[in-house]
């Protein structure tokens, strides 16, 4: 089953990105047939920034993204949203790639389920 997860909120300050990534990782762990794609839109584009340092005991969305990628997720980041936040391709965490609204549209059409956080 193809599952598209669209994340919108900033990586910190709310728990939507955190919970979306928790679900993505759990879907991949529990269902070998799951094909999970994560699209970072709006403020969530910052979740893919490499080099994040959080206090001990606090979740780190860069590490969570890396874990989802290791388990087979696809991670795309809105290029327009990156530009608006001054985020360059070179600053993206390994495995996350710049994307477009056209690609998000194609991913949405192709998905069996779309979850929005």
MISE-259073 format. One record per residue: x negated, y negated, z negated of N, C-alpha, C in turn. Coordinates in nm, 2 decimals. Layout:
BEGIN
+--------+--------+--------+--------+--------+--------+--------+--------+--------+
:    n_x :    n_y :    n_z :   ca_x :   ca_y :   ca_z :    c_x :    c_y :    c_z :
+--------+--------+--------+--------+--------+--------+--------+--------+--------+
:      X :      Y :      Z :      X :      Y :      Z :      X :      Y :      Z :
...
+--------+--------+--------+--------+--------+--------+--------+--------+--------+
***
This chain:
BEGIN
+--------+--------+--------+--------+--------+--------+--------+--------+--------+
:    n_x :    n_y :    n_z :   ca_x :   ca_y :   ca_z :    c_x :    c_y :    c_z :
+--------+--------+--------+--------+--------+--------+--------+--------+--------+
:  -0.08 :   0.12 :   0.00 :   0.00 :   0.00 :   0.00 :  -0.09 :  -0.12 :   0.00 :
:  -0.06 :  -0.22 :   0.09 :  -0.13 :  -0.34 :   0.10 :  -0.07 :  -0.45 :   0.00 :
:  -0.15 :  -0.50 :  -0.09 :  -0.10 :  -0.59 :  -0.19 :  -0.19 :  -0.72 :  -0.17 :
:  -0.12 :  -0.83 :  -0.15 :  -0.18 :  -0.96 :  -0.14 :  -0.15 :  -1.04 :  -0.27 :
:  -0.25 :  -1.09 :  -0.33 :  -0.23 :  -1.17 :  -0.45 :  -0.28 :  -1.31 :  -0.42 :
:  -0.19 :  -1.41 :  -0.43 :  -0.23 :  -1.55 :  -0.41 :  -0.24 :  -1.61 :  -0.55 :
:  -0.36 :  -1.67 :  -0.58 :  -0.38 :  -1.74 :  -0.70 :  -0.39 :  -1.88 :  -0.67 :
:  -0.33 :  -1.96 :  -0.76 :  -0.32 :  -2.11 :  -0.74 :  -0.38 :  -2.20 :  -0.84 :
:  -0.38 :  -2.15 :  -0.97 :  -0.42 :  -2.23 :  -1.08 :  -0.57 :  -2.24 :  -1.09 :
:  -0.62 :  -2.34 :  -1.17 :  -0.76 :  -2.35 :  -1.20 :  -0.81 :  -2.22 :  -1.27 :
:  -0.94 :  -2.19 :  -1.26 :  -0.99 :  -2.07 :  -1.33 :  -0.98 :  -2.07 :  -1.48 :
:  -0.98 :  -2.19 :  -1.54 :  -0.98 :  -2.21 :  -1.68 :  -0.87 :  -2.31 :  -1.72 :
:  -0.81 :  -2.30 :  -1.83 :  -0.71 :  -2.40 :  -1.88 :  -0.57 :  -2.33 :  -1.88 :
:  -0.55 :  -2.24 :  -1.79 :  -0.43 :  -2.16 :  -1.79 :  -0.48 :  -2.01 :  -1.78 :
:  -0.40 :  -1.92 :  -1.80 :  -0.44 :  -1.78 :  -1.79 :  -0.39 :  -1.71 :  -1.66 :
:  -0.34 :  -1.79 :  -1.57 :  -0.28 :  -1.72 :  -1.44 :  -0.39 :  -1.66 :  -1.36 :
:  -0.50 :  -1.72 :  -1.34 :  -0.61 :  -1.66 :  -1.26 :  -0.66 :  -1.54 :  -1.34 :
:  -0.68 :  -1.55 :  -1.47 :  -0.73 :  -1.44 :  -1.55 :  -0.63 :  -1.32 :  -1.54 :
:  -0.51 :  -1.35 :  -1.56 :  -0.41 :  -1.24 :  -1.55 :  -0.40 :  -1.18 :  -1.41 :
:  -0.40 :  -1.26 :  -1.31 :  -0.40 :  -1.21 :  -1.17 :  -0.52 :  -1.12 :  -1.14 :
:  -0.63 :  -1.16 :  -1.19 :  -0.75 :  -1.07 :  -1.17 :  -0.75 :  -0.95 :  -1.25 :
:  -0.69 :  -0.96 :  -1.37 :  -0.67 :  -0.84 :  -1.45 :  -0.58 :  -0.74 :  -1.38 :
:  -0.47 :  -0.79 :  -1.32 :  -0.38 :  -0.70 :  -1.25 :  -0.45 :  -0.64 :  -1.12 :
:  -0.52 :  -0.72 :  -1.05 :  -0.59 :  -0.68 :  -0.93 :  -0.68 :  -0.56 :  -0.96 :
:  -0.76 :  -0.58 :  -1.06 :  -0.86 :  -0.48 :  -1.10 :  -0.79 :  -0.35 :  -1.15 :
:  -0.68 :  -0.37 :  -1.22 :  -0.60 :  -0.25 :  -1.27 :  -0.53 :  -0.17 :  -1.16 :
:  -0.48 :  -0.25 :  -1.06 :  -0.42 :  -0.18 :  -0.95 :  -0.52 :  -0.10 :  -0.87 :
:  -0.64 :  -0.15 :  -0.86 :  -0.75 :  -0.07 :  -0.79 :  -0.79 :   0.05 :  -0.87 :
:  -0.79 :   0.03 :  -1.00 :  -0.83 :   0.15 :  -1.09 :  -0.73 :   0.26 :  -1.10 :
:  -0.60 :   0.22 :  -1.09 :  -0.49 :   0.32 :  -1.11 :  -0.44 :   0.38 :  -0.98 :
:  -0.47 :   0.32 :  -0.87 :  -0.41 :   0.37 :  -0.74 :  -0.52 :   0.36 :  -0.63 :
:  -0.57 :   0.48 :  -0.60 :  -0.68 :   0.49 :  -0.50 :  -0.64 :   0.44 :  -0.37 :
:  -0.51 :   0.45 :  -0.34 :  -0.46 :   0.40 :  -0.21 :  -0.43 :   0.25 :  -0.20 :
:  -0.44 :   0.18 :  -0.31 :  -0.42 :   0.04 :  -0.32 :  -0.52 :  -0.03 :  -0.23 :
:  -0.47 :  -0.12 :  -0.15 :  -0.55 :  -0.21 :  -0.07 :  -0.52 :  -0.35 :  -0.12 :
:  -0.61 :  -0.41 :  -0.20 :  -0.58 :  -0.53 :  -0.27 :  -0.66 :  -0.65 :  -0.21 :
:  -0.59 :  -0.75 :  -0.18 :  -0.66 :  -0.87 :  -0.13 :  -0.62 :  -0.99 :  -0.22 :
:  -0.72 :  -1.07 :  -0.26 :  -0.70 :  -1.19 :  -0.34 :  -0.73 :  -1.31 :  -0.26 :
:  -0.63 :  -1.40 :  -0.26 :  -0.66 :  -1.53 :  -0.18 :  -0.65 :  -1.64 :  -0.29 :
:  -0.76 :  -1.71 :  -0.29 :  -0.78 :  -1.83 :  -0.39 :  -0.74 :  -1.95 :  -0.32 :
:  -0.63 :  -2.02 :  -0.37 :  -0.57 :  -2.13 :  -0.30 :  -0.57 :  -2.25 :  -0.40 :
:  -0.58 :  -2.37 :  -0.36 :  -0.57 :  -2.48 :  -0.45 :  -0.68 :  -2.48 :  -0.55 :
:  -0.65 :  -2.51 :  -0.67 :  -0.75 :  -2.52 :  -0.78 :  -0.82 :  -2.39 :  -0.81 :
:  -0.75 :  -2.28 :  -0.77 :  -0.82 :  -2.15 :  -0.80 :  -0.94 :  -2.12 :  -0.71 :
:  -0.96 :  -2.21 :  -0.61 :  -1.08 :  -2.19 :  -0.52 :  -1.21 :  -2.20 :  -0.61 :
:  -1.20 :  -2.28 :  -0.72 :  -1.31 :  -2.29 :  -0.81 :  -1.35 :  -2.16 :  -0.88 :
:  -1.25 :  -2.07 :  -0.88 :  -1.28 :  -1.94 :  -0.95 :  -1.39 :  -1.86 :  -0.88 :
:  -1.42 :  -1.89 :  -0.75 :  -1.52 :  -1.82 :  -0.68 :  -1.66 :  -1.89 :  -0.69 :
:  -1.67 :  -1.99 :  -0.76 :  -1.80 :  -2.06 :  -0.78 :  -1.90 :  -1.97 :  -0.85 :
:  -2.01 :  -1.95 :  -0.79 :  -2.12 :  -1.87 :  -0.86 :  -2.18 :  -1.95 :  -0.97 :
:  -2.24 :  -1.88 :  -1.07 :  -2.32 :  -1.94 :  -1.17 :  -2.23 :  -1.99 :  -1.29 :
:  -2.11 :  -1.94 :  -1.31 :  -2.03 :  -1.99 :  -1.42 :  -2.08 :  -1.94 :  -1.55 :
:  -2.08 :  -2.03 :  -1.65 :  -2.13 :  -1.99 :  -1.78 :  -2.02 :  -2.03 :  -1.88 :
:  -1.97 :  -1.93 :  -1.95 :  -1.87 :  -1.95 :  -2.04 :  -1.92 :  -1.91 :  -2.18 :
:  -1.86 :  -1.96 :  -2.29 :  -1.90 :  -1.93 :  -2.42 :  -1.89 :  -1.78 :  -2.45 :
:  -1.97 :  -1.73 :  -2.54 :  -1.96 :  -1.59 :  -2.58 :  -1.82 :  -1.56 :  -2.63 :
:  -1.76 :  -1.45 :  -2.58 :  -1.63 :  -1.41 :  -2.62 :  -1.52 :  -1.46 :  -2.54 :
:  -1.55 :  -1.55 :  -2.44 :  -1.45 :  -1.61 :  -2.35 :  -1.46 :  -1.54 :  -2.21 :
:  -1.35 :  -1.51 :  -2.15 :  -1.36 :  -1.45 :  -2.02 :  -1.43 :  -1.54 :  -1.92 :
:  -1.48 :  -1.47 :  -1.82 :  -1.56 :  -1.53 :  -1.71 :  -1.50 :  -1.49 :  -1.58 :
:  -1.43 :  -1.57 :  -1.51 :  -1.36 :  -1.53 :  -1.38 :  -1.46 :  -1.49 :  -1.27 :
:  -1.57 :  -1.54 :  -1.27 :  -1.67 :  -1.50 :  -1.17 :  -1.70 :  -1.35 :  -1.19 :
:  -1.73 :  -1.31 :  -1.31 :  -1.75 :  -1.17 :  -1.34 :  -1.63 :  -1.08 :  -1.31 :
:  -1.51 :  -1.14 :  -1.34 :  -1.39 :  -1.06 :  -1.31 :  -1.37 :  -1.05 :  -1.16 :
:  -1.40 :  -1.15 :  -1.08 :  -1.40 :  -1.14 :  -0.93 :  -1.50 :  -1.04 :  -0.88 :
:  -1.62 :  -1.04 :  -0.94 :  -1.72 :  -0.94 :  -0.90 :  -1.68 :  -0.80 :  -0.93 :
:  -1.61 :  -0.78 :  -1.04 :  -1.56 :  -0.65 :  -1.07 :  -1.45 :  -0.60 :  -0.97 :
:  -1.36 :  -0.69 :  -0.94 :  -1.26 :  -0.66 :  -0.84 :  -1.32 :  -0.63 :  -0.71 :
:  -1.42 :  -0.70 :  -0.67 :  -1.49 :  -0.68 :  -0.54 :  -1.56 :  -0.54 :  -0.54 :
:  -1.62 :  -0.51 :  -0.65 :  -1.69 :  -0.38 :  -0.66 :  -1.59 :  -0.26 :  -0.65 :
:  -1.47 :  -0.28 :  -0.70 :  -1.36 :  -0.18 :  -0.69 :  -1.29 :  -0.18 :  -0.56 :
:  -1.33 :  -0.27 :  -0.47 :  -1.28 :  -0.26 :  -0.33 :  -1.18 :  -0.37 :  -0.29 :
:  -1.16 :  -0.47 :  -0.37 :  -1.08 :  -0.59 :  -0.34 :  -1.14 :  -0.67 :  -0.23 :
:  -1.06 :  -0.74 :  -0.16 :  -1.11 :  -0.84 :  -0.06 :  -1.08 :  -0.98 :  -0.13 :
:  -1.17 :  -1.07 :  -0.12 :  -1.15 :  -1.20 :  -0.18 :  -1.18 :  -1.31 :  -0.08 :
:  -1.07 :  -1.39 :  -0.05 :  -1.08 :  -1.50 :   0.04 :  -1.05 :  -1.63 :  -0.03 :
:  -1.12 :  -1.73 :   0.01 :  -1.11 :  -1.86 :  -0.05 :  -1.06 :  -1.97 :   0.05 :
:  -0.96 :  -2.04 :   0.03 :  -0.91 :  -2.15 :   0.12 :  -1.02 :  -2.25 :   0.15 :
:  -1.06 :  -2.26 :   0.27 :  -1.17 :  -2.35 :   0.31 :  -1.13 :  -2.50 :   0.29 :
:  -1.01 :  -2.53 :   0.32 :  -0.96 :  -2.67 :   0.30 :  -0.97 :  -2.70 :   0.15 :
:  -0.93 :  -2.61 :   0.06 :  -0.93 :  -2.63 :  -0.08 :  -1.08 :  -2.64 :  -0.13 :
:  -1.17 :  -2.56 :  -0.07 :  -1.31 :  -2.57 :  -0.10 :  -1.36 :  -2.71 :  -0.07 :
:  -1.33 :  -2.76 :   0.05 :  -1.38 :  -2.89 :   0.09 :  -1.33 :  -3.00 :   0.00 :
:  -1.20 :  -2.99 :  -0.04 :  -1.14 :  -3.09 :  -0.13 :  -1.21 :  -3.09 :  -0.27 :
:  -1.27 :  -2.98 :  -0.31 :  -1.34 :  -2.97 :  -0.44 :  -1.49 :  -2.98 :  -0.43 :
:  -1.54 :  -3.00 :  -0.31 :  -1.69 :  -3.01 :  -0.29 :  -1.76 :  -2.88 :  -0.30 :
:  -1.69 :  -2.77 :  -0.28 :  -1.75 :  -2.64 :  -0.30 :  -1.79 :  -2.59 :  -0.16 :
:  -1.92 :  -2.55 :  -0.15 :  -1.98 :  -2.50 :  -0.02 :  -1.98 :  -2.35 :  -0.02 :
:  -1.99 :  -2.30 :   0.11 :  -2.00 :  -2.16 :   0.13 :  -2.11 :  -2.09 :   0.04 :
:  -2.23 :  -2.16 :   0.04 :  -2.34 :  -2.11 :  -0.04 :  -2.32 :  -2.10 :  -0.19 :
:  -2.22 :  -2.17 :  -0.24 :  -2.19 :  -2.17 :  -0.38 :  -2.09 :  -2.06 :  -0.42 :
:  -2.04 :  -1.99 :  -0.32 :  -1.94 :  -1.88 :  -0.35 :  -2.01 :  -1.76 :  -0.41 :
:  -1.94 :  -1.70 :  -0.50 :  -1.99 :  -1.57 :  -0.56 :  -2.00 :  -1.47 :  -0.45 :
:  -2.10 :  -1.38 :  -0.46 :  -2.12 :  -1.27 :  -0.36 :  -2.00 :  -1.20 :  -0.33 :
:  -1.96 :  -1.18 :  -0.21 :  -1.85 :  -1.10 :  -0.17 :  -1.72 :  -1.19 :  -0.14 :
:  -1.71 :  -1.31 :  -0.19 :  -1.60 :  -1.40 :  -0.16 :  -1.64 :  -1.47 :  -0.04 :
:  -1.54 :  -1.49 :   0.05 :  -1.56 :  -1.56 :   0.18 :  -1.46 :  -1.67 :   0.20 :
:  -1.51 :  -1.77 :   0.27 :  -1.43 :  -1.89 :   0.31 :  -1.32 :  -1.84 :   0.41 :
:  -1.20 :  -1.89 :   0.40 :  -1.09 :  -1.85 :   0.48 :  -1.01 :  -1.97 :   0.53 :
:  -0.90 :  -1.94 :   0.59 :  -0.81 :  -2.04 :   0.65 :  -0.66 :  -2.01 :   0.62 :
:  -0.58 :  -2.10 :   0.65 :  -0.44 :  -2.08 :   0.64 :  -0.39 :  -1.98 :   0.74 :
:  -0.45 :  -1.98 :   0.86 :  -0.41 :  -1.88 :   0.96 :  -0.44 :  -1.74 :   0.91 :
:  -0.56 :  -1.72 :   0.84 :  -0.59 :  -1.59 :   0.78 :  -0.49 :  -1.55 :   0.67 :
:  -0.46 :  -1.65 :   0.58 :  -0.36 :  -1.62 :   0.48 :  -0.22 :  -1.59 :   0.54 :
:  -0.19 :  -1.65 :   0.65 :  -0.06 :  -1.62 :   0.71 :  -0.06 :  -1.48 :   0.77 :
:  -0.17 :  -1.44 :   0.83 :  -0.18 :  -1.30 :   0.88 :  -0.18 :  -1.20 :   0.77 :
:  -0.25 :  -1.23 :   0.66 :  -0.25 :  -1.14 :   0.54 :  -0.12 :  -1.12 :   0.48 :
:  -0.04 :  -1.23 :   0.48 :   0.10 :  -1.23 :   0.43 :   0.19 :  -1.14 :   0.51 :
:   0.18 :  -1.16 :   0.64 :   0.26 :  -1.08 :   0.74 :   0.23 :  -0.93 :   0.72 :
:   0.10 :  -0.90 :   0.70 :   0.05 :  -0.76 :   0.70 :   0.07 :  -0.69 :   0.57 :
:   0.10 :  -0.77 :   0.46 :   0.11 :  -0.71 :   0.32 :   0.24 :  -0.65 :   0.30 :
:   0.24 :  -0.54 :   0.22 :   0.36 :  -0.47 :   0.18 :   0.42 :  -0.55 :   0.06 :
:   0.33 :  -0.61 :  -0.02 :   0.38 :  -0.68 :  -0.14 :   0.29 :  -0.81 :  -0.15 :
:   0.35 :  -0.92 :  -0.19 :   0.28 :  -1.04 :  -0.21 :   0.31 :  -1.09 :  -0.35 :
:   0.21 :  -1.11 :  -0.43 :   0.22 :  -1.15 :  -0.57 :   0.16 :  -1.29 :  -0.58 :
:   0.23 :  -1.38 :  -0.64 :   0.18 :  -1.52 :  -0.65 :   0.16 :  -1.56 :  -0.80 :
:   0.04 :  -1.60 :  -0.83 :   0.01 :  -1.65 :  -0.97 :  -0.02 :  -1.79 :  -0.97 :
+--------+--------+--------+--------+--------+--------+--------+--------+--------+
***
